[in-house]
Amino acid sequence: MDSSHHLRSFGMSGMMITDELRSIEQQYNIELGHIAPAIKQSALEYYPQFEKEVRQQAAAMAQYYELFYCLEQSARKLITETMDEAEGPDWWEKKVPQAIREYVNKLIQDELDMGMTPRSEQAIDYTTFGHLFDIIGANWAHFEPIFTSRLAVQRIVKNLNMLRGPIAHCCPMSEDEIDRLVLTVKDWFRLIG
């Protein structure tokens, strides 16, 4: 047997062990922390065919995607909870700028027209990161008690939106931009009073 066959066998054994651990996690409702959430088996079978360098870049970038995912979800939650409390359950229709609502409605319709499963029942889940600041800015009176400075929020969101590009478009980030991302996320949390 050639070495590539041994390597494939080793990889497949690892995937089988991973699947068994995932089953244990689901059965006992525990997290063993061995891997990120599962990718469907059909997608995994193509993974070894990608170049090693690309796989290594993907693994390195995964942590920044995860950081940004958490940040964006927490920003959406903050906005939703703040606006629900201040304006009631119909805040989306009453207080979100019309251009954002139109963008979201078009995106929802485009996904439906493509036969895709809706990503969410919440309209805010269809917004971009930039939209989130626009919603905050349009309703600043409700967010002023939360954030220490409107200009700082604007600057940080602009930085985060720029830093999001390489993550969202699957490009490696330079070390300086990784440092900038970490500092900007720290700035975001420092802004929340």
Secondary structure, 3 states (H helix, E strand, C coil): CCHHHHHHHHHHHHHHHHHHHHHHHHHHCCCCCCCCCCCCHHHHCCHHHCCHHHHHHHHHHHHHHHHHHHHHHHHHHHHHHHHHHHHCCCHHHHHCCHHHHHHHHHHHHHHHHCCCCCCCCCHHHHCCHHHHHHHHHHCHHHHCCCECCHHHHHHHHHHHHHHHHHHHCCCCCCHHHHHHHHHHHHHHHHHEC
